[in-house]
């Protein structure tokens, strides 16, 4: 996602998108460690997306005079993690989906 697209998101959707990218990055790092990650370039893409989102969040917090992390704290509770079954993975266990060799699309 481009910086301008990220900047156009509302505070809540930006926090949710950043948390979704964090989840995706965690899964990709685990798959990489297990030798199951096919496209290692996806790590770089997701890591940069997380950094862009965090930059926009920090900028918004400073402009509003909020403490660092205030927006994430405010909207964290409303974030719902998608289950692996909903994303097309088999089963509902996160680690099981990593071990069975399936890779999520990035």
C-alpha positions in Angstrom: 0.0 0.0 0.0 1.3 3.4 -0.9 2.0 6.1 1.7 -0.8 8.3 0.3 -3.3 5.4 0.6 -2.2 4.8 4.2 -2.5 8.5 5.0 -6.0 8.6 3.7 -7.3 6.0 6.2 -9.2 6.9 9.3 -7.4 6.5 12.6 -9.3 3.4 13.5 -8.9 1.7 10.1 -5.2 2.7 10.2 -4.7 1.0 13.6 -6.5 -2.1 12.4 -4.5 -2.2 9.2 -1.2 -1.9 11.1 -2.2 -4.7 13.4 -3.2 -6.9 10.5 0.2 -6.3 8.9 1.9 -7.1 12.2 0.0 -10.4 12.3 0.9 -11.1 8.7 4.6 -10.3 9.4 4.6 -12.6 12.5 3.2 -15.5 10.4 5.6 -14.8 7.6 8.6 -14.7 10.0 7.5 -18.0 11.5 7.1 -19.7 8.1 10.5 -18.3 7.1 12.1 -19.9 10.2 10.4 -23.2 9.4 11.6 -23.1 5.8 8.0 -22.9 4.5 8.1 -19.3 3.2 8.3 -19.4 -0.6 8.5 -15.6 -1.3 11.0 -14.1 1.1 10.6 -10.7 -0.5 7.2 -10.5 1.1 8.9 -10.0 4.5 10.4 -6.7 3.2 7.1 -5.5 1.8 5.1 -6.2 4.9 7.8 -4.8 7.2 7.8 -1.5 5.2 4.1 -1.3 5.3 4.1 -1.6 9.1 6.7 1.1 9.3 4.7 3.4 7.1 1.6 2.9 9.2 3.5 3.5 12.4 5.0 6.7 10.9 1.5 8.0 10.0 0.2 7.1 13.5 3.0 8.8 15.2 2.6 12.0 13.1 -1.2 12.1 13.8 -0.6 11.6 17.6 2.0 14.5 17.6 -0.3 16.8 15.7 -3.2 16.1 18.0 -1.0 16.5 21.1 -1.5 12.9 22.2 1.0 10.6 23.9 2.8 8.1 21.8 0.7 5.0 21.3 -2.6 6.7 22.3 -4.4 5.9 19.0 -3.4 2.3 19.0 -4.5 2.0 22.6 -7.8 3.6 21.8 -8.7 1.3 18.9 -6.9 -1.9 19.8 -9.9 -3.4 21.5 -12.1 -3.1 18.4 -9.7 -5.1 16.2 -10.8 -8.6 15.4 -8.1 -11.0 14.2 -9.3 -13.0 11.2 -9.2 -16.8 11.7 -7.0 -18.9 9.5 -10.2 -20.7 8.3 -11.7 -17.4 7.1 -8.6 -16.6 5.1 -8.7 -19.8 3.2 -6.3 -21.8 5.4 -7.3 -25.3 6.5 -8.1 -25.8 10.1 -8.4 -23.1 12.8 -5.1 -23.5 14.5 -2.5 -20.8 13.6 0.5 -23.1 14.2 -1.1 -26.0 12.4 -1.6 -23.8 9.3 2.1 -22.9 9.5 3.3 -26.5 9.8 1.1 -28.0 7.0 3.0 -26.0 4.4 0.3 -23.7 3.2 1.5 -20.1 2.6 -0.9 -17.1 2.9 -1.0 -14.7 0.0 0.7 -11.5 0.7 
